[in-house]
Amino acid sequence: MVDNEINLAGISKDNKVLHIGCGSIPASSILLAKKSGNQVTGIDIDARSVNQAKLCVLKSGVSDKVQIIKADAKNFSIDKFDIIIISQGIKKYKNVLEHIAKSMKSDAQVIFRSSSLPGGDLTKNDLFLKDLFKVVKIVSQKKNALLISVLLNKKSKLKTN
């Protein structure tokens, strides 16, 4: 999945990456740092997960590249990041995505991990993404065809209700 996402967003060592919902085993954050050589900040709202994640990073030998922080993504400052990855399963992900859409840099890219319909399309629950972002591309993961990575760019103007 990480290899697909590196290719999908063109992630390079010069990109600052934010991984929202890194969890207690921040495999994506660690793999990104190892494969692309970039700086990765992983955040999670759960203190226990953050403590475990910090140990994983230390044991993986990438503590110079990966920083783990306890934070709520709904109000985390994201304007310095080039790539924002949102793990599947984070709580209140619609609120998080609304915050990102309003606060991200104009040239930043978002990778949203989600489940899909058979065939790789967005589910009805995720169609709101089209109101917040420009949906650039959807890539199905080969091992599990129902898991997708959705590449999103900032819209020039957000729709307001």
N, C-alpha and C positions, 0 to 999 in steps of 0.2 A: 504494500500500500504506500509506504513512504517513497519508494522509488517512483511509483506512478505519480505521486503528488509533486515530487521534485521536478519531474518532466512536465507535468501539467502546468505548473506555475513558473517554470524556469528558475527555480530557486538556486541561488549561487552563494558563495562565501561572503559576499558583500551585503546580503539581505539580513535584516534583523527580523527574527521570527518570534511570534507569540503563539504559544500552544495553550488554548483554553480547555480546561478539563484534563490536565495531564495525568491525573490519578496517582495511585501509589507506586505504580511501575511505569515511569514515563518513557516507555520504549520509543515512541515517535520522536520525542525531544532528543533523546540520546542518539538515535539513528540519524536524524537530520544533522546534528552536530558532527557526527563521524563521517557521514557521506558527503556533506556539502561544506563542512568546515566553518559554518556560520554560527553566530551567537543566537541562542535560543533561550527564551524566557518561558517557563511553564508555570501556569497558575492553576490552582484548585481551591475551592472554597472549604474543603474538609481538612482540618488541621492534622489529623492522623495520616491522611494520604500524603500531605505535604512533607511531614517528617519522614515517612517511608521513601518518598520520591527523592528527597535529599540524600538519603543513604544509597539508593540505587545509582544516582549520578556520581557520587563519590567513588563507589565500587567500580563504576564503568570507566573511570579515568577521564571524564570530560567536564570536570567541575570548572575548568577555565573557560568552557564554552556554553555550559548550561546552568542557568539560574532558576531555582524553584521558589515560588512565592505563594503565600496564602493570600488569596484575594477573591473578591466578588467581581466577576466579569461584567456585571451590569453597570459598574461605575469605575472600572479600571481604566487608567489613561492609556490609550492605544495609539495615539497620534505619532509615535516615533517608530512604529513597526511597519515593515514593508510587506510581510506575509503574516496573516492571522489564520491559524488552523483551529477549527472548533470540533472537538471530539463528539462522537455520537453519544447520546445519553446524558448530556448535561441538563440540569434542571432549568426551567424557564428560558429555554434557548431562544424563544421569540423575542423576549425582552433583551437578551444579550445581543442578538442580531440587529435589533432596532438601535441599540446603543452604538454598535460598530458602524452601522450605516451612516449615523449622524456624525461620528467622531473620527473616522478613519481618514488617513491622508488620501488625497485625490488619486494618487498612483499606486496605492496599496492594493493587494489582492487578498481575497478571503477564500479559504478552502473549508467548505462545510461538509462534514461527514454525516451521512444519513442512510436510511433504508430506502429502497426504491420499489417501484412496481416491477413485475416481471418485464424485462426488456430495458430496464435502466432508467425509466422516466421518474420524475418527481411524484411523490404521493400527494394526495389532496391536502394533507396537513402542511406540506412544504411549499405549496404554490404561492404563498405570501412572499417568498423570496423574490419573485419577479416584481413586486411592488417596491422592495427596498433596494435591490441591486440589479445590475445587468448580469444575467446568467450567461457566462461565456462558454462553458463546456461542462459536460457531465461524463465522468469516467467510472465505469463499473470495475470493481475489483475482481480479478480472475478467479480467485479461490471461492468467493461467495458473491454470486452475481447480484444478490439483493443489497449489497453494500456498495454505496457510491461515494465519490468525492465530487463535489460541485464547486467549480471555480467561479467566483463572483468578483465583479468590479464595481466600483462606486458609480452610482447614477449621477448625472449632472444635477438633476432636481428630484427630490423625493416627493411622492404623492402625499398630500396631507388630507386627513378626513375632516 
